[in-house]
Amino acid sequence: MIGDKKVVYSAVQPTGVITLGNYLGALKNWVKLSEEYLSIFSIADLHALTVRQVPAEYRERALSFYAQYIACGLDPEKSIMYFQSHVHEHAELAWILNCFTYIGELSRMTQFKDKSAKHQDNINAGLLDYPVLMAADILLYQADYVPVGVDQKQHLELTRDIAIRFNNAYSPTFTVPEPYIGQAGSKIFSLQDPTKKMSKSDPDANATISIIDSADLIMKKFKRAVTDSDSFVSYDEEKKPGVSNLLTILSCITGKSIDTLVNEFEGKGYADFKQTVGECVCEELKPVREKYNELINNKDYLYSLIKQGAESAHFIAQKTLRKVYKKVGLTQI
Ligand code: TYM
């Protein structure tokens, strides 16, 4: 809460590509919520340093992600949109919160376990500490709601625990945030292995849809999407994960219930079904791609927005950090 306004906060790490999963699980909800609340969205560029990045590519990608935020319908005049690394309070609050977080809590995080298994040659301290920086992001802005996909729920629970622990140790300082997890779309699965989530950094390009993929490419990827050996459309996450995932995608985009869609496809085979899903996704993403192409060629404009976003974010962040420093007993000058 800031003043009398409820606050929405969220972020994406600039790794890989922004996928249809990120779009349906997070960004589409951000756009909806930004119409109602004071909304703050960042590019989590400090977080993504937990894995090695090629500097020049990384810089380009972060800018591209920022343009994609706007292309998805976020309005930088209405929402605060900035880069995490431009607001130094994130790293500073993370340090303080580290002293209120237990190693046991961090080592139990599913994402830490998964990422450690995946990057065995680089299990750095940042990977373990990642959720504390995320808590700092959220708590700096006194966020009420955090729209994320289900994979981030555990991090959100930890953020709440840290906030409550700090508030109890001193006096109410942080708003305790609620996760906002949209019903459909909170977990979109890979098109090639529908038991795994659609991941931004999947090395198999056929497994993910980038929100700026061309229409041809989107259609090809849906045609190749893994289904099963049946030939009827129905929803069953266990027995028919591929078809169920496609139904979820179609339901998110059309707003129709899964039952309605299953009825519509009665008597039709997978080829028709995949064609329809592909066409709907193409139609949904066409304006995103067009707006993106326009923006990415106007770098001066993008940088001016990024600067303005950093200033607005910093204004809020420094207020919270000052309060925290005072509460923990750091000398004020
Ligand atoms: P990230 O960058 O992995 O993903 C960004 C958002 O997309 C959601 N998401 C999905 N939703 C549905 N289906 C999928 N297959 C799918 N894949 C990803 C994620 O849940 C997320 O909402 N740690 C965060 C970034 C972050 C953050 C924060 C989020 C940093 N600071 C503060 C909220 C608040 C992350 O890695 O998300």
Residues whose N, C-alpha, C, O or C-beta is under 5 A from the ligand:
A	BS01	TYM	Y9 S10 A11 V12 Q13 G21 N22 G25 A26 A44 H47 M134 D137 P147 V148 G149 V150 D151 Q152 G185 S186 K187 I188 F189 K197 M198
